[in-house]
Amino acid sequence: MLGIIGKNVKTEDHSESSLLGKDYFFVANKKLYENEQFSLLLCGTITNFLTEVRSEDNFSNLLELYQRYGNFFYKYIDGPFFIMLWDKSTQKLILANNRHQTSNLYYSFEDSTLYFSDSLEKINSALKSDNPFMPSIRSFLSNGFTYSDKTQIQNISKLLPTFSLIFEKGKLEVINHWDEEINFTKREITNLDDRLNEYENTYQNVLKSYLTKNVGKNIGCLLSGGHDTSFAAIQLSKLNLNKVSAYTVTFPNWAFNEEEHARNIAKKFGIDFCPVPFLPKHLDDIVELIHAVEEPVVGVALPLFILSKKAKEDGIDIIVGGDGGDTMWGEYYPVGEIHRYIKFLPLPCRKLLHLCSKALAKITDWERFWELEHVLSIFAQRDYYDQFMRKLCTYRHFNDPVLRDLFSPESYGGGEISRSILEVPFRRDNFNEALIEGKLFNAFYTYMGFSQTKLMKFLKIDFFMPTVQKPIIDFITALPSLWINGGNTFQRLTNNKKINRKFHKKALSRYLSKDEIYNRSFDIPWHLILRPREDILTELEHALIRRGWYNKTYLKSLFKEFKEQKVKEDELLELKTHGYRIFTLLSLEIWCQLFLDKKSYSSFDGNVSNFLRGHNE
């Protein structure tokens, strides 16, 4: 899909075009719905209308909602959709995104002309621009994902969830309804069984509303055996649908390999089980992945790409994931507990606490103290509320001081890091709620939600995340706080897994024994994956030096330390080794070669080391 609307748009160079109005050019691989007043493009699935509609026809309902509610008509619709509406009478264009995805549209507005596309490559080609946008380059290196709506290419942005573009009379208006999306008004629990039944019914209805729009398709699910994927698999099994296949990424020879947990759940609920091992050889697939996603990718994207390719080979059309559960069930509750005690302390006291945490991390080498040191480093700043979520999410990658060391002085410049068009504000009075809402909007949707949706779209698999659909979000955010994460202060400060997701665990306990309720996030042992690939490490270091952006001395130190770092079997390897940092640099460099240097993907011979050797060879 490619659209250009504005002054003096020329279409004669395009073999396929649809001119819907004066100075309007649009090409799509999907037929437009048209009547005398409107042209309408609907991509994706509408699972539910959140207000009364009269027709069985989606297009008639959409036009009715537009005439009833105006520009914000799309907030009364749920599901993974994208809508383009052209009002012929007013010559107004509306590009409306759903409340869940960041992967539907890129856009640029220059000289009263709007460019938009679902492909970064297409819009970049139309703009004839490939200048890097360094604040977003730094954003990716800082977080391992692009926190901002601004891409790594100058003047190209992404349409965020709940956002819409309104183009009329040469002017562009950007609107959104996010401020109405999440309500933390609590409902007390008077009857636990009734509330658990409501939770399960809500979850099943969300699944049904999506799957009934995709009848006859083969269904797969992501299954780690953890809280969220187990619950999704259990609820799928209760719907009496066609046979469901479960796919699990496995990490042989790592203490946190989830295969047996997932196998147990699949067997217990009659689900076909398919383990997919992720090995050092699969690093060679990263070039295809970045070519598909069109942006540098997060650490979890590559193993999920390997899994999704296997599912596609098996004929799977839809994959259901439990993604978003960590976010909605408040995974950062220890940070909230720290804030509870630290919010009234003066800056010198906060700095002293940070110094103590650094000493504890050094003396004990316990990963929980490494995490504590990272959090307290943010609270040790004068205005720690500013960009709190972005700073919190730097813990595995390059935080602001390290980012300054990574870049050469010329490339670092003022060190600006791009900010999102909408950032959930953190304040003293809303901190715990902002940890959930901010993680959802400013991190999850631009993090795993983005890369997973894009890679599965490339493979022609529909990806559905029931946990972050509006009915589930509304249910969870209405639960009393102690039913989200319980426990005493010590348990909360130490991130004790026994006290988190209290309500969700009650729901799981209806089906699983206590020792089957397994709790861990999806983390990648990048140290064990990267270390055997000396060829990649060598060529990556050389490529980064050639790039010219980085401090050569720091790079050499980083790679040398990584090769010498020792690991323990029972550690998650997130903060204490450079694994995530090296992978982030690898991802960005490959993206640079594909999208900035214009290195041809068709010349890729299947070996990422060869690909890294030179920009234009």
Wavefront OBJ file of the C-alpha trace (Angstrom):
o trace
v 0.000 0.000 0.000
v 1.320 3.441 -0.944
v -0.534 6.745 -0.823
v 0.457 10.310 -1.655
v -1.920 13.218 -1.195
v -1.061 16.877 -1.642
v 0.077 19.451 -4.146
v 1.057 18.468 -7.674
v 1.090 14.726 -7.117
v 2.133 12.980 -10.316
v 0.942 9.448 -11.052
v 2.127 8.903 -14.606
v 5.248 7.060 -13.415
v 3.137 4.388 -11.693
v 1.707 1.480 -13.646
v -1.050 0.909 -11.084
v -2.892 3.820 -9.560
v -6.235 4.780 -8.153
v -7.025 8.483 -8.320
v -9.864 9.087 -5.861
v -9.743 12.841 -5.926
v -7.730 15.786 -7.117
v -4.017 15.419 -6.368
v -4.516 12.053 -4.715
v -2.557 8.940 -5.557
v -3.121 5.581 -3.913
v -2.085 2.006 -4.701
v -3.337 -0.940 -2.654
v -3.342 -4.709 -2.979
v -6.888 -4.773 -1.665
v -10.106 -3.599 -3.291
v -11.697 -0.404 -1.982
v -15.325 -0.284 -0.928
v -16.984 2.686 -2.644
v -20.312 4.468 -2.826
v -21.293 7.943 -3.993
v -19.969 9.632 -0.839
v -17.046 7.557 0.403
v -14.146 5.305 -0.468
v -13.148 2.898 2.294
v -10.267 0.488 2.836
v -10.435 -1.999 5.711
v -7.383 -4.105 6.545
v -7.269 -6.678 9.326
v -10.192 -7.830 11.471
v -12.976 -6.081 13.349
v -13.779 -8.320 16.311
v -16.388 -6.175 17.990
v -18.343 -2.922 17.789
v -18.331 -1.089 21.110
v -21.579 0.708 20.378
v -24.853 -0.271 18.749
v -24.759 -0.887 14.996
v -27.580 -1.908 12.682
v -26.007 -3.847 9.830
v -24.264 -7.192 9.353
v -21.973 -5.467 6.874
v -18.785 -3.980 8.328
v -18.475 -1.297 5.671
v -22.016 0.004 6.241
v -21.391 0.046 9.987
v -18.111 1.950 9.626
v -19.722 4.638 7.494
v -22.621 4.885 9.935
v -20.180 5.326 12.841
v -18.294 8.006 10.917
v -21.493 9.925 10.228
v -22.546 9.516 13.876
v -19.251 10.255 15.694
v -17.070 12.065 13.169
v -13.283 11.728 13.164
v -13.213 9.568 16.308
v -15.536 6.915 14.839
v -12.763 4.290 15.035
v -12.608 4.290 18.856
v -15.943 2.441 18.877
v -14.376 -0.530 17.077
v -12.191 -3.284 18.507
v -9.782 -5.673 16.828
v -6.511 -5.617 14.858
v -7.715 -3.323 12.040
v -6.522 -0.403 9.939
v -8.989 1.887 8.149
v -8.562 4.395 5.337
v -11.644 6.563 4.749
v -11.907 9.108 1.924
v -14.796 11.569 2.191
v -15.475 12.655 -1.394
v -17.639 15.633 -0.482
v -15.062 17.304 1.760
v -11.928 15.788 0.140
v -10.889 14.622 3.607
v -8.712 11.577 4.244
v -8.744 9.681 7.551
v -6.121 7.028 8.341
v -7.222 5.304 11.561
v -5.306 2.756 13.622
v -6.640 0.277 16.175
v -5.892 0.433 19.907
v -3.405 -2.465 19.877
v -0.807 -2.156 17.098
v 2.126 -0.027 15.963
v 2.731 -1.980 12.768
v 0.113 -0.750 10.295
v 1.319 2.552 8.877
v 4.373 4.704 8.216
v 3.860 8.324 7.258
v 5.660 11.552 6.424
v 4.314 15.065 5.931
v 6.422 17.453 3.863
v 5.531 20.599 1.892
v 1.775 20.114 2.396
v 2.006 16.576 1.016
v 1.229 13.440 3.021
v 3.027 10.189 2.200
v 1.810 6.973 3.815
v 2.416 3.254 3.433
v 2.371 -0.025 5.329
v 5.969 -0.509 4.137
v 8.980 1.503 5.293
v 10.808 0.575 2.104
v 7.984 1.858 -0.125
v 7.577 5.186 1.623
v 11.323 5.689 1.774
v 11.548 5.016 -1.947
v 8.775 7.524 -2.642
v 10.478 10.154 -0.489
v 13.895 9.366 -1.987
v 15.439 9.875 1.437
v 17.669 7.587 3.456
v 19.206 9.960 5.980
v 19.538 8.357 9.431
v 17.659 9.923 12.314
v 20.228 9.637 15.078
v 17.889 10.307 18.046
v 15.939 7.154 17.104
v 19.155 5.232 16.426
v 20.136 6.067 20.004
v 16.623 5.155 21.177
v 16.970 1.649 19.761
v 20.420 1.124 21.264
v 19.209 2.486 24.579
v 16.238 0.151 24.887
v 16.641 -2.656 22.358
v 13.473 -1.378 20.679
v 12.380 1.955 19.225
v 10.617 3.712 22.096
v 9.522 6.601 19.917
v 7.032 6.735 17.034
v 9.856 8.207 14.937
v 11.785 5.655 12.887
v 15.535 5.530 12.281
v 14.990 7.324 8.946
v 14.576 11.079 9.029
v 11.012 12.428 8.761
v 9.286 9.014 8.749
v 7.023 8.143 11.679
v 4.759 5.257 12.691
v 1.068 5.491 13.524
v 0.668 4.508 17.178
v -2.319 2.697 18.731
v -5.509 4.835 19.015
v -3.964 7.409 16.662
v -5.434 8.750 13.445
v -4.225 11.087 10.702
v -6.713 13.623 9.303
v -5.629 15.250 6.020
v -7.815 18.067 4.738
v -7.118 21.182 2.642
v -3.378 20.669 2.723
v -3.193 20.402 6.491
v -2.470 17.358 8.647
v -4.004 16.814 12.064
v -2.854 13.979 14.331
v -5.467 12.875 16.875
v -5.787 10.034 19.380
v -8.094 8.719 22.082
v -5.555 7.005 24.351
v -6.542 9.115 27.352
v -9.906 7.308 27.364
v -8.499 3.804 26.989
v -7.484 2.692 30.480
v -9.547 3.247 33.601
v -8.111 2.062 36.918
v -11.402 2.383 38.797
v -11.398 -0.652 41.111
v -14.254 -3.095 41.697
v -14.119 -4.928 44.996
v -14.313 -8.733 44.903
v -17.317 -9.948 46.879
v -17.489 -13.441 45.360
v -14.190 -14.823 44.082
v -15.698 -17.693 42.058
v -18.057 -15.332 40.248
v -15.191 -12.998 39.375
v -13.033 -15.899 38.167
v -15.907 -17.096 35.984
v -16.239 -13.593 34.591
v -12.500 -13.555 33.778
v -12.635 -16.845 31.919
v -15.830 -15.926 30.066
v -14.369 -12.580 29.019
v -11.192 -14.248 27.781
v -13.099 -16.923 25.851
v -15.409 -14.345 24.279
v -12.401 -12.341 23.079
v -10.969 -15.478 21.480
v -14.297 -16.445 19.932
v -14.961 -12.991 18.507
v -11.644 -13.170 16.652
v -11.641 -16.825 15.628
v -15.207 -16.800 14.320
v -14.050 -14.153 11.832
v -11.372 -16.617 10.679
v -13.291 -19.892 10.418
v -11.459 -22.809 8.832
v -7.959 -21.568 9.548
v -5.378 -23.741 11.283
v -4.662 -22.485 14.795
v -1.357 -22.491 16.630
v -0.391 -20.977 19.951
v 2.821 -19.841 21.572
v 3.385 -21.961 24.650
v 6.190 -21.507 27.149
v 4.338 -23.222 29.974
v 4.307 -19.915 31.850
v 1.346 -18.005 33.248
v 0.085 -16.250 30.148
v 0.674 -18.777 27.399
v -0.672 -21.612 29.573
v -3.872 -19.661 30.240
v -4.280 -18.894 26.527
v -3.751 -22.565 25.610
v -6.219 -23.747 28.271
v -8.911 -21.330 27.112
v -8.333 -22.325 23.471
v -8.742 -25.980 24.408
v -12.116 -25.212 26.027
v -13.571 -23.706 22.858
v -13.818 -27.088 21.083
v -12.249 -25.708 17.920
v -10.191 -27.543 15.366
v -7.026 -29.162 16.661
v -4.645 -26.621 18.187
v -0.862 -26.925 17.830
v 1.463 -25.461 20.449
v 4.922 -24.116 19.545
v 7.691 -23.594 22.080
v 11.126 -22.044 21.573
v 13.649 -24.232 23.377
v 17.227 -23.479 24.425
v 19.121 -26.784 24.740
v 21.809 -26.848 27.424
v 20.399 -23.849 29.303
v 19.064 -24.136 32.836
v 15.955 -22.112 31.949
v 14.879 -24.230 28.983
v 11.057 -24.247 29.085
v 10.391 -27.344 26.978
v 9.231 -29.673 29.755
v 6.914 -27.084 31.286
v 5.290 -26.466 27.911
v 5.122 -30.156 26.999
v 3.275 -30.892 30.237
v 0.616 -28.227 29.544
v 0.122 -29.369 25.954
v -0.275 -33.015 26.952
v -2.671 -32.181 29.773
v -5.059 -30.288 27.478
v -4.848 -32.418 24.334
v -2.771 -29.963 22.311
v -0.218 -31.061 19.705
v 3.234 -30.075 20.931
v 6.038 -28.817 18.702
v 9.338 -27.756 20.331
v 11.532 -25.541 18.143
v 15.183 -25.370 19.275
v 16.993 -22.062 18.910
v 20.702 -22.525 18.201
v 23.719 -20.380 17.279
v 23.280 -21.334 13.607
v 19.959 -19.466 13.568
v 21.786 -16.149 13.862
v 22.097 -16.369 10.083
v 18.319 -15.829 9.828
v 18.561 -12.315 11.221
v 19.101 -10.762 7.790
v 15.836 -12.209 6.475
v 14.063 -11.146 9.664
v 15.174 -7.508 9.435
v 14.357 -7.477 5.720
v 10.846 -8.622 6.729
v 10.282 -6.318 9.717
v 12.013 -3.329 8.022
v 13.322 -2.026 11.342
v 16.031 -3.206 13.729
v 14.521 -5.962 15.843
v 14.274 -6.704 19.552
v 16.114 -9.634 21.129
v 13.125 -11.994 21.316
v 12.176 -11.482 17.659
v 14.733 -13.870 16.165
v 13.782 -17.027 18.109
v 10.110 -16.211 17.499
v 10.882 -15.856 13.783
v 12.412 -19.343 13.745
v 9.343 -20.653 15.579
v 6.928 -18.898 13.218
v 8.676 -20.242 10.120
v 8.249 -23.769 11.493
v 4.567 -23.073 12.183
v 4.134 -21.783 8.628
v 5.738 -24.955 7.249
v 3.176 -26.911 9.275
v 0.306 -25.020 7.643
v -0.591 -22.777 10.592
v -2.662 -19.705 9.623
v -3.245 -18.090 13.037
v -1.006 -17.934 16.097
v -2.442 -16.930 19.474
v 0.041 -15.527 21.996
v -0.105 -14.717 25.682
v 1.921 -11.547 25.101
v 1.121 -8.558 27.262
v 0.456 -10.504 30.447
v 3.652 -9.306 32.117
v 2.577 -5.765 31.323
v -1.046 -5.976 32.458
v -0.217 -7.874 35.656
v 2.294 -5.221 36.690
v 5.679 -6.897 36.267
v 7.419 -3.787 37.580
v 5.716 -3.964 40.981
v 9.102 -4.000 42.847
v 9.827 -0.600 41.260
v 6.492 0.674 42.529
v 7.333 -0.564 46.023
v 10.694 1.250 45.924
v 8.936 4.431 44.844
v 6.511 4.091 47.764
v 9.387 4.572 50.203
v 11.692 6.799 48.203
v 9.285 9.416 46.808
v 9.649 11.774 49.777
v 13.449 11.445 50.157
v 15.701 14.359 49.157
v 18.167 13.929 46.310
v 21.293 13.362 48.509
v 19.558 10.441 50.276
v 18.495 8.911 46.965
v 22.067 9.182 45.676
v 23.388 7.501 48.810
v 20.963 4.599 48.380
v 22.174 4.201 44.814
v 25.799 4.019 45.944
v 24.869 1.356 48.514
v 23.124 -0.718 45.847
v 26.195 -0.537 43.601
v 28.326 -1.850 46.432
v 25.861 -4.690 47.142
v 25.836 -5.713 43.479
v 29.624 -5.762 43.373
v 30.056 -7.660 46.648
v 27.329 -10.292 46.186
v 27.131 -10.532 42.367
v 23.421 -11.335 42.845
v 21.367 -10.436 39.793
v 18.559 -8.949 41.907
v 21.057 -6.384 43.255
v 22.124 -5.577 39.705
v 18.461 -4.856 38.956
v 18.140 -2.773 42.137
v 21.198 -0.727 41.211
v 19.680 0.058 37.805
v 16.384 1.227 39.310
v 18.029 3.311 42.025
v 20.267 4.970 39.410
v 17.072 6.481 37.928
v 15.743 7.584 41.316
v 19.124 9.200 41.994
v 18.348 11.797 39.303
v 16.796 15.150 40.177
v 13.656 14.761 38.043
v 13.330 10.992 37.868
v 9.727 11.110 36.621
v 10.826 12.564 33.254
v 11.104 9.737 30.654
v 10.925 7.227 33.505
v 9.671 4.331 31.367
v 12.346 4.779 28.710
v 15.083 4.924 31.347
v 13.671 1.888 33.171
v 13.700 -0.147 29.946
v 17.432 0.443 29.361
v 18.464 -2.157 31.927
v 19.716 -4.790 29.433
v 21.107 -2.389 26.884
v 22.882 0.981 26.820
v 21.672 3.404 29.480
v 22.327 7.112 28.982
v 25.859 7.282 30.482
v 26.982 4.142 28.625
v 25.417 5.431 25.403
v 27.651 8.478 25.661
v 30.691 6.185 25.877
v 29.507 4.058 22.955
v 29.332 6.865 20.386
v 32.173 8.961 19.079
v 31.901 12.617 20.186
v 31.043 13.683 16.621
v 28.161 11.198 16.297
v 26.908 11.642 19.833
v 26.562 15.388 19.481
v 24.037 16.603 22.034
v 22.973 13.033 22.706
v 19.306 13.647 21.959
v 17.081 10.547 22.235
v 13.786 10.734 20.379
v 10.689 11.050 22.496
v 7.322 9.573 21.647
v 4.508 11.779 20.388
v 2.640 10.547 23.474
v 4.349 9.542 26.695
v 2.325 8.313 29.661
v 3.199 10.789 32.443
v 4.686 9.570 35.718
v 3.795 11.458 38.877
v 3.944 10.842 42.601
v 0.191 10.147 42.743
v -0.148 7.833 39.715
v 3.168 5.959 39.762
v 1.943 2.356 40.104
v -0.753 2.834 37.490
v 1.703 4.550 35.135
v 4.039 1.539 35.444
v 1.282 -0.536 33.802
v -0.123 2.012 31.364
v 3.306 3.356 30.374
v 4.709 -0.125 29.843
v 1.737 -0.987 27.636
v 1.699 2.099 25.429
v 5.328 3.250 25.395
v 7.037 -0.129 25.582
v 4.984 -3.237 24.843
v 3.247 -1.970 21.701
v 6.515 -0.633 20.258
v 8.493 -3.636 21.551
v 7.283 -7.224 21.200
v 3.875 -6.272 19.828
v 5.452 -4.478 16.873
v 8.132 -6.972 15.842
v 5.965 -10.069 16.304
v 3.072 -8.649 14.310
v 5.373 -7.560 11.475
v 7.310 -10.826 11.230
v 4.127 -12.898 11.215
v 2.548 -10.637 8.623
v 5.603 -11.281 6.439
v 5.025 -15.031 6.848
v 1.290 -14.558 6.130
v 0.286 -15.681 9.630
v -2.342 -13.753 11.588
v -1.134 -12.994 15.102
v -3.634 -12.424 17.912
v -2.917 -11.320 21.492
v -6.088 -11.765 23.595
v -4.524 -10.417 26.809
v -4.221 -6.880 25.425
v -7.680 -6.685 23.883
v -9.880 -4.022 25.447
v -12.287 -6.320 27.407
v -9.357 -8.078 29.110
v -7.546 -4.812 29.837
v -10.744 -3.376 31.326
v -11.199 -6.467 33.499
v -7.637 -6.556 34.864
v -7.345 -2.834 35.554
v -10.597 -2.978 37.586
v -9.186 -5.601 39.993
v -8.156 -4.433 43.489
v -4.409 -3.771 43.580
v -3.594 -6.582 46.026
v -5.237 -9.048 43.624
v -2.789 -7.952 40.922
v 0.321 -8.401 43.081
v 0.050 -9.217 46.792
v 2.681 -9.907 49.426
v 4.491 -7.888 52.059
v 7.082 -5.183 51.488
v 10.076 -7.537 51.617
v 8.511 -9.924 49.110
v 7.664 -7.086 46.752
v 11.078 -5.443 46.974
v 12.830 -8.737 46.226
v 10.558 -9.495 43.232
v 9.288 -12.648 44.894
v 7.450 -14.683 42.256
v 5.208 -16.303 44.863
v 3.168 -13.159 45.396
v 2.651 -11.796 41.903
v -0.473 -12.170 39.705
v -2.570 -13.289 42.648
v -5.882 -13.323 40.780
v -4.456 -14.874 37.611
v -2.876 -17.680 39.617
v -6.256 -18.385 41.199
v -7.668 -18.790 37.693
v -4.825 -21.117 36.700
v -5.237 -23.179 39.889
v -8.611 -24.319 38.583
v -6.699 -26.393 36.029
v -3.118 -26.772 37.255
v -1.474 -27.956 40.428
v 0.717 -25.562 42.377
v 3.965 -26.945 40.916
v 2.593 -26.634 37.360
v 2.013 -22.883 37.662
v 5.321 -21.749 36.234
v 6.543 -18.167 36.351
v 9.271 -16.651 34.217
v 9.564 -14.065 31.470
v 10.773 -15.018 27.992
v 14.491 -14.244 28.178
v 17.159 -15.222 25.665
v 20.593 -16.574 26.698
v 22.359 -14.395 24.131
v 25.726 -15.120 25.695
v 25.336 -18.822 24.874
v 23.978 -18.106 21.373
v 26.570 -15.518 20.323
v 29.758 -16.899 21.882
v 30.081 -19.917 19.543
v 29.794 -17.572 16.522
v 33.257 -16.020 16.637
v 32.882 -15.278 12.926
v 29.914 -12.981 13.560
v 31.544 -11.245 16.528
v 34.680 -10.506 14.495
v 32.853 -9.204 11.415
v 30.379 -7.197 13.493
v 33.147 -5.386 15.348
v 34.827 -4.518 12.036
v 31.529 -3.371 10.494
v 30.725 -1.136 13.460
v 34.152 0.496 13.247
v 33.632 1.100 9.506
v 30.243 2.643 10.258
v 32.096 5.520 11.917
v 29.476 6.319 14.527
v 31.115 4.611 17.463
v 34.001 5.061 19.845
v 36.530 2.539 18.562
v 38.219 2.108 21.953
v 34.907 1.435 23.691
v 33.844 -1.081 21.016
v 37.041 -3.069 21.372
v 36.635 -3.113 25.155
v 32.983 -4.200 24.847
v 33.732 -7.168 22.582
v 36.804 -8.166 24.608
v 34.813 -8.146 27.871
v 31.985 -10.134 26.283
v 34.349 -12.900 25.183
v 35.860 -13.088 28.675
v 32.640 -12.922 30.718
v 31.785 -16.001 32.745
v 28.222 -17.143 33.198
v 26.376 -19.319 35.671
v 23.766 -21.855 34.641
v 21.140 -20.455 37.003
v 21.394 -16.815 35.874
v 19.149 -15.169 33.307
v 22.150 -13.372 31.774
v 20.255 -10.114 31.290
v 22.287 -7.443 33.063
v 25.625 -9.038 33.866
v 26.829 -9.944 30.391
v 26.905 -7.934 27.176
v 24.789 -10.460 25.257
v 21.748 -8.241 24.728
v 23.995 -5.264 23.900
v 25.927 -7.213 21.252
v 22.713 -8.511 19.687
v 21.274 -4.982 19.607
v 24.374 -3.704 17.778
v 24.160 -6.638 15.360
v 20.503 -5.950 14.609
v 21.077 -2.244 14.045
v 24.115 -2.751 11.800
v 22.284 -5.208 9.541
v 19.350 -2.776 9.324
v 21.771 0.025 8.402
v 23.279 -2.036 5.617
v 19.849 -2.959 4.220
v 18.016 0.360 4.564
v 20.684 3.061 4.697
v 23.467 1.552 2.584
v 20.856 -0.069 0.272
v 22.686 -3.373 0.273
v 20.687 -5.829 -1.792
v 18.906 -8.529 0.186
v 18.875 -10.703 -2.946
v 22.666 -10.934 -2.687
v 22.494 -12.475 0.793
v 24.084 -15.931 0.642
v 22.668 -17.208 3.924
v 25.725 -16.416 6.048
v 25.446 -13.298 8.195
v 29.233 -13.016 8.566
v 29.625 -12.656 4.809
v 26.815 -10.093 4.769
v 28.580 -7.967 7.392
v 31.786 -7.736 5.322
v 31.488 -4.286 3.768
v 28.592 -1.978 3.029
v 28.191 -2.303 -0.726
v 30.051 -5.425 -1.760
l 1 2 3 4 5 6 7 8 9 10 11 12 13 14 15 16 17 18 19 20 21 22 23 24 25 26 27 28 29 30 31 32 33 34 35 36 37 38 39 40 41 42 43 44 45 46 47 48 49 50 51 52 53 54 55 56 57 58 59 60 61 62 63 64 65 66 67 68 69 70 71 72 73 74 75 76 77 78 79 80 81 82 83 84 85 86 87 88 89 90 91 92 93 94 95 96 97 98 99 100 101 102 103 104 105 106 107 108 109 110 111 112 113 114 115 116 117 118 119 120 121 122 123 124 125 126 127 128 129 130 131 132 133 134 135 136 137 138 139 140 141 142 143 144 145 146 147 148 149 150 151 152 153 154 155 156 157 158 159 160 161 162 163 164 165 166 167 168 169 170 171 172 173 174 175 176 177 178 179 180 181 182 183 184 185 186 187 188 189 190 191 192 193 194 195 196 197 198 199 200 201 202 203 204 205 206 207 208 209 210 211 212 213 214 215 216 217 218 219 220 221 222 223 224 225 226 227 228 229 230 231 232 233 234 235 236 237 238 239 240 241 242 243 244 245 246 247 248 249 250 251 252 253 254 255 256 257 258 259 260 261 262 263 264 265 266 267 268 269 270 271 272 273 274 275 276 277 278 279 280 281 282 283 284 285 286 287 288 289 290 291 292 293 294 295 296 297 298 299 300 301 302 303 304 305 306 307 308 309 310 311 312 313 314 315 316 317 318 319 320 321 322 323 324 325 326 327 328 329 330 331 332 333 334 335 336 337 338 339 340 341 342 343 344 345 346 347 348 349 350 351 352 353 354 355 356 357 358 359 360 361 362 363 364 365 366 367 368 369 370 371 372 373 374 375 376 377 378 379 380 381 382 383 384 385 386 387 388 389 390 391 392 393 394 395 396 397 398 399 400 401 402 403 404 405 406 407 408 409 410 411 412 413 414 415 416 417 418 419 420 421 422 423 424 425 426 427 428 429 430 431 432 433 434 435 436 437 438 439 440 441 442 443 444 445 446 447 448 449 450 451 452 453 454 455 456 457 458 459 460 461 462 463 464 465 466 467 468 469 470 471 472 473 474 475 476 477 478 479 480 481 482 483 484 485 486 487 488 489 490 491 492 493 494 495 496 497 498 499 500 501 502 503 504 505 506 507 508 509 510 511 512 513 514 515 516 517 518 519 520 521 522 523 524 525 526 527 528 529 530 531 532 533 534 535 536 537 538 539 540 541 542 543 544 545 546 547 548 549 550 551 552 553 554 555 556 557 558 559 560 561 562 563 564 565 566 567 568 569 570 571 572 573 574 575 576 577 578 579 580 581 582 583 584 585 586 587 588 589 590 591 592 593 594 595 596 597 598 599 600 601 602 603 604 605 606 607 608 609 610 611 612 613 614 615 616 617
